[in-house]
Amino acid sequence: MEQKITYAFGSFFLDTDTQSLRSESGIVSLQPKIYRLLLYFLQHPDRLISKEELFDAVWQGRIVEDTALRLAINILRKALHDDRKTPSYILTSCRRGYRFVSEVAVQHGLQAIEPMLRTEGILLRPQPGIPENRQQFEAELDQLLQTFEQATEGDRRLIFLNGERRTGKTALLERFLTEIGHHEFTLLRARCVPLNGAAEPFLPLLEALERRCRKPGGKPLIEFLYQFAPTWLQQVANVLEPEVIGSFRSPLPQLKAARMLREGANFFERLGSESTFILILDNSQWSDKFTLDLLNFLGSRSSPTRLLMIISFRPEENRAGARRLAQMRSELAYRSVFRELSLQKR
């Protein structure tokens, strides 16, 4: 049997035997991932911990975005009532990582550090990560959360999120990601920009994948691309070292948009078999035709996958992308995979 360890810091006590965080006011509820994050900080106090180290310790090599770490840090700060600007516990070192700055006392054995916390009544706090003000976009947020739950059960889902500029589409998505921060999921967020000329096929998705491949934990994603979408890997090959490209068992195939569409659909569905996969395409009214065709293809397929696609756009834009989005909604109307959310200025 492993020996019980209790960590004391500030007004808190973390019990590794029950995996509970306590304070004088009662028990603080922590999701498993947030517990692992706090425990790792307590095991390495007053030391600069890089993002890469936290990814390995908390996510154990899973493919996740930097956003997932930031969300987890924010949830932990809320649980500890820690002010980011004047922190008592978690100090952010810009572009370098984080440092747990509080003094930590460690006790081994079966005795609790603070017997006074053994009270008859237990005060449960609100779950970390839930926004305090849910009045704005409450209905839309609930629909996003409901659709996410459906996707986690293996039913692919597609959401069209429309609203004019400054209606809060980005704020709604950030609140949504904060609320589901305690779940295990993979996130790829792509952004479209207005281009005067013809856009490269699948440009926003390729740029998002390239950024992810460059980040810590990108190697498994590269190997996944090589296995299921080699034409996509060819498009992001500039992120690879020459010796890595040379290690592939066969040469990368020639680029063809039709093959990229088929491989891309297979690749994103496979990501949804590893964990719930969320694909967000922002400002899709500026998207190229190929990207929207791929998302339409993904929405039309019926194989089981834990996939949630969120396509945000401005309805007033008179562009080819906006017209293609209207056509997509018409084509998918007979299926039960998509939901439309419209935000208005408030």
C-alpha positions in Angstrom: 0.0 0.0 0.0 1.3 3.4 -0.9 2.0 5.7 1.9 -0.3 8.6 2.4 1.2 12.0 1.7 -0.5 15.3 2.7 0.7 18.6 1.2 0.0 21.8 3.1 0.2 25.2 1.4 -1.4 28.5 2.3 -4.8 27.6 3.8 -5.1 24.4 1.8 -4.3 20.7 2.3 -4.0 18.1 -0.5 -4.5 14.5 0.6 -3.0 12.0 -1.9 -4.9 9.1 -0.2 -8.3 10.5 -1.0 -7.1 12.8 -3.7 -9.0 15.7 -2.0 -8.2 19.3 -1.6 -9.4 20.8 1.7 -9.5 24.2 3.3 -11.0 25.5 6.5 -14.3 26.0 4.8 -14.5 22.4 3.5 -13.7 20.2 0.4 -12.8 21.8 -2.9 -13.9 19.7 -5.8 -11.2 19.0 -8.4 -11.4 17.1 -11.6 -8.7 14.4 -12.1 -6.7 16.4 -14.6 -6.7 19.5 -12.3 -5.7 17.3 -9.3 -2.7 16.0 -11.3 -1.7 19.5 -12.3 -1.8 20.7 -8.6 0.0 17.6 -7.4 2.8 18.1 -9.9 3.2 21.8 -8.7 3.3 20.7 -5.1 5.9 18.1 -5.9 8.1 20.7 -7.6 7.6 24.0 -5.6 9.5 27.1 -6.4 10.8 25.7 -9.7 10.2 27.0 -13.2 8.2 24.2 -14.9 8.0 24.4 -18.7 4.8 23.9 -20.7 6.4 20.8 -22.2 7.0 19.3 -18.8 3.4 19.9 -17.7 2.1 18.4 -21.0 4.1 15.2 -20.3 3.1 15.1 -16.6 -0.6 15.9 -16.8 -1.6 14.9 -20.3 0.9 12.1 -20.6 1.8 12.8 -24.2 -1.7 13.2 -25.5 -2.2 15.6 -28.4 -3.5 18.8 -26.9 -3.3 22.6 -27.6 -1.7 25.2 -25.4 -5.3 26.3 -24.8 -5.9 23.2 -22.8 -3.0 24.0 -20.4 -4.2 27.6 -20.0 -7.7 26.5 -19.3 -6.5 24.0 -16.7 -4.3 26.7 -15.0 -7.2 29.1 -14.9 -9.5 26.4 -13.4 -6.9 25.7 -10.7 -6.4 29.4 -10.0 -10.2 29.7 -9.4 -10.2 26.7 -7.1 -7.3 28.3 -5.1 -8.8 31.8 -5.3 -5.5 32.9 -6.8 -5.1 36.3 -8.5 -3.2 36.0 -11.7 -1.9 39.6 -11.4 -0.8 39.2 -7.8 -0.4 35.4 -7.4 -0.1 33.7 -4.0 0.4 30.3 -5.6 0.9 30.1 -9.4 3.2 32.6 -11.1 3.3 32.8 -14.9 6.7 33.2 -16.5 6.0 34.7 -19.9 6.7 32.1 -22.7 8.7 30.0 -20.3 6.2 28.2 -18.1 4.9 28.4 -14.5 6.2 28.4 -11.0 4.4 27.4 -7.8 5.6 30.1 -5.4 3.9 29.2 -2.1 5.8 27.3 0.6 4.8 23.7 0.7 4.9 21.4 3.8 4.9 17.7 3.3 3.8 15.0 5.9 4.1 11.3 5.3 2.0 8.7 7.1 -1.5 8.3 8.3 -1.9 11.4 10.5 -3.6 14.3 8.9 -1.7 17.6 9.1 -4.7 19.6 10.3 -7.2 17.6 12.4 -9.5 20.6 12.7 -10.6 20.0 9.1 -12.2 16.7 10.0 -15.7 18.2 10.5 -19.1 16.6 10.3 -20.4 19.0 7.7 -18.7 19.3 4.3 -19.1 22.4 2.2 -19.0 21.7 -1.5 -17.9 24.6 -3.6 -19.1 25.2 -7.2 -17.2 23.1 -9.7 -14.1 25.0 -11.0 -14.3 26.3 -14.5 -18.0 27.2 -14.5 -18.4 30.9 -15.4 -20.0 33.0 -12.7 -22.2 35.0 -15.1 -24.2 32.6 -17.3 -27.0 35.0 -18.2 -25.4 36.2 -21.4 -25.6 33.5 -24.1 -27.0 31.0 -21.5 -29.3 29.3 -24.0 -26.6 29.1 -26.7 -24.0 27.8 -24.2 -26.4 25.1 -23.0 -26.9 24.0 -26.6 -23.1 23.8 -27.2 -22.7 21.7 -24.1 -25.5 19.4 -25.1 -24.0 19.0 -28.5 -20.6 18.3 -27.0 -22.1 15.5 -24.8 -23.7 14.0 -27.9 -20.3 14.0 -29.7 -18.6 12.4 -26.7 -21.0 9.5 -27.1 -19.8 8.8 -30.6 -22.3 10.9 -32.6 -20.6 13.4 -34.9 -22.1 16.8 -34.6 -21.8 20.1 -36.6 -22.7 23.5 -35.3 -23.1 26.6 -37.5 -22.5 29.7 -35.3 -23.5 32.9 -37.0 -23.5 36.5 -35.9 -22.4 39.9 -37.0 -19.2 41.4 -35.9 -19.0 42.1 -32.1 -21.9 39.8 -31.3 -19.8 37.6 -29.0 -19.0 34.5 -31.0 -15.4 34.4 -29.7 -16.5 35.0 -26.1 -19.1 32.3 -26.4 -16.6 29.7 -27.7 -14.1 30.6 -25.0 -16.8 30.1 -22.3 -17.7 26.8 -23.9 -14.1 25.6 -23.9 -13.7 26.7 -20.2 -16.8 24.7 -19.2 -15.6 21.5 -20.8 -12.0 22.0 -19.6 -12.2 19.1 -17.2 -12.9 16.7 -20.1 -10.3 14.9 -22.2 -10.6 16.2 -25.7 -8.4 17.2 -28.7 -8.8 20.7 -30.1 -7.8 22.1 -33.5 -8.8 25.7 -34.0 -8.4 27.2 -37.5 -9.0 30.8 -38.5 -9.8 32.1 -42.0 -8.6 35.5 -43.2 -9.8 37.5 -46.3 -7.6 37.0 -49.3 -7.8 38.9 -52.6 -6.5 36.0 -54.8 -7.3 32.3 -54.9 -6.6 30.6 -51.6 -4.5 27.5 -51.3 -6.7 24.4 -50.8 -7.4 23.7 -47.1 -5.2 26.7 -46.1 -6.7 27.4 -42.6 -6.6 23.7 -41.6 -3.1 23.3 -42.9 -1.9 26.4 -40.9 -3.6 25.1 -37.7 -2.0 21.7 -38.2 1.4 23.2 -38.8 1.2 25.3 -35.6 0.2 22.2 -33.7 3.0 20.1 -35.1 5.5 22.7 -34.0 4.3 22.7 -30.4 5.2 20.3 -27.6 3.7 16.9 -28.2 3.5 17.5 -31.9 5.4 14.3 -32.8 2.5 11.9 -32.3 0.4 14.2 -34.6 3.1 14.0 -37.3 3.1 10.2 -37.1 -0.7 10.2 -37.2 -0.6 12.4 -40.4 1.9 10.0 -42.0 -0.3 7.0 -41.3 -3.6 8.4 -42.3 -3.1 11.6 -44.4 0.3 11.6 -46.1 -0.8 14.3 -48.6 -1.5 16.6 -45.7 1.9 15.8 -44.2 3.5 16.8 -47.5 1.9 20.2 -47.1 3.3 20.8 -43.6 6.6 19.0 -44.3 8.5 22.3 -43.7 8.0 21.7 -39.9 10.0 18.5 -40.2 13.7 18.0 -39.9 15.3 16.4 -43.1 16.2 13.3 -41.2 12.6 12.9 -40.0 11.4 13.0 -43.6 14.0 10.5 -44.6 12.9 8.1 -41.9 9.5 7.5 -43.6 9.3 4.1 -45.1 7.9 5.3 -48.4 8.0 8.6 -50.3 5.1 11.0 -49.7 2.5 10.9 -52.5 1.9 13.6 -55.1 -0.6 16.3 -54.0 -4.1 16.1 -55.4 -7.0 18.0 -53.9 -9.4 15.1 -54.3 -7.1 12.8 -52.4 -6.5 15.4 -49.7 -10.2 15.6 -49.2 -10.6 11.8 -48.7 -7.5 11.5 -46.5 -8.4 14.6 -44.5 -11.8 13.2 -43.7 -10.3 9.9 -42.6 -7.6 11.7 -40.6 -10.1 13.9 -38.6 -12.4 11.0 -38.0 -9.4 8.9 -36.7 -8.6 11.8 -34.3 -12.2 11.4 -33.0 -11.5 7.7 -32.3 -8.6 8.6 -29.9 -10.6 11.1 -27.8 -13.4 13.6 -28.5 -12.1 15.8 -31.3 -13.3 19.5 -31.6 -12.6 21.3 -34.8 -13.4 25.0 -34.8 -13.3 27.1 -38.0 -13.5 30.8 -37.2 -14.6 33.4 -39.8 -15.5 30.7 -42.3 -17.2 33.3 -44.6 -13.6 33.8 -45.8 -12.8 30.1 -46.2 -11.6 28.5 -49.4 -14.0 26.1 -51.1 -11.9 23.0 -50.4 -12.1 23.5 -46.6 -15.8 23.9 -46.6 -16.2 20.9 -48.9 -14.2 18.8 -46.5 -16.4 19.8 -43.5 -19.5 19.2 -45.6 -18.1 15.7 -46.4 -17.4 15.0 -42.8 -20.9 16.1 -41.8 -22.4 13.8 -44.4 -20.5 10.6 -43.4 -22.1 8.1 -41.0 -19.2 6.2 -39.5 -19.0 6.5 -35.7 -16.6 9.1 -34.4 -16.4 11.5 -31.4 -16.3 14.6 -33.6 -17.7 18.1 -33.0 -17.3 20.7 -35.7 -18.1 24.3 -35.0 -18.2 26.7 -38.0 -18.5 30.4 -37.1 -19.3 33.0 -39.7 -20.8 36.5 -40.3 -24.1 36.1 -42.2 -23.9 39.6 -43.8 -20.8 38.8 -45.8 -21.5 38.5 -49.5 -18.6 36.2 -50.4 -18.2 32.9 -52.1 -17.6 31.2 -48.7 -20.8 32.6 -47.3 -22.7 31.3 -50.3 -21.1 27.9 -49.9 -22.1 27.9 -46.2 -25.7 28.5 -47.1 -25.5 25.7 -49.6 -24.0 23.4 -47.0 -26.8 24.0 -44.6 -29.3 23.2 -47.3 -27.5 20.0 -48.2 -27.3 18.8 -44.6 -30.8 19.9 -43.6 -32.2 16.3 -44.1 -29.6 15.0 -41.6 -29.8 15.4 -37.8 -26.1 16.1 -37.4 -26.1 19.9 -37.4 -27.5 22.7 -35.3 -27.6 26.4 -36.0 -27.0 29.1 -33.4 -27.5 32.8 -34.2 -26.2 35.6 -32.0 -27.6 39.1 -32.0 -26.1 42.3 -30.7 -27.1 42.9 -27.1 
